[in-house]
Amino acid sequence: MDKKKRLKKIKSLEKQKERHKDKIESYEGRNYALLEYWEKEIERFEEDISEEKEKL
């Protein structure tokens, strides 16, 4: 994968991470499993971002 594609992927992952953070902040429901799911997703996004940055 070339540098341009990696940067695009990092940007996309960061965007998804922010969306999940927004969901957590605004969540008023009772299903706490969703909160846990979003938190795990954020962790995965951060790991993927780190991996892609290392490959640059």
N, C-alpha and C positions, 0 to 999 in steps of 0.2 A: 504494500500500500504506500503510495507516495505521501509526501509531507502535507500537501494541500488536502487530501482526503482525511488524513489523521486529524488535522486541525478542524475540519468540518465535523468529524465525528465527536471530537472533544466538545465543540460548541453545542452540538445537539444533546450530548449527555448532560452538560451543564444546564441547559434549558429544561430538560426533563427533571433534573434534580430540583430546580427552583419551583417547577410546577407542583412537585410532590410536597415540598416544604410549604407552599401556599395552601395546599389541600389540608395539611396537618393543622396549620394555624387557623383555618376557617372552619374546621370540622366541628359540627355540633351534634352529630349522631350518637347512637349508643353502641354501635358495632366497633369495639376497640380492636378487633382483629384487623380491620382496615388500617388503623393507625400503625399497628405493628408491621403490616405489609408494606406500607409506604416508607416507614423507617428503614426496613430491610432493603427496599429498592434504592433508597438514597445511598446506603452503604455500598451497594453493588455499583451504582453509578460512580461513586467516588473511587472505588477500586479500578473500575474500567478507565476512568479518566487518568489515574496515576499510571496505569499500564501503558496507555497510549502516549502519555507525555514521556515516559521512559524510552519508547521506541522512536521518538523524534530525533 
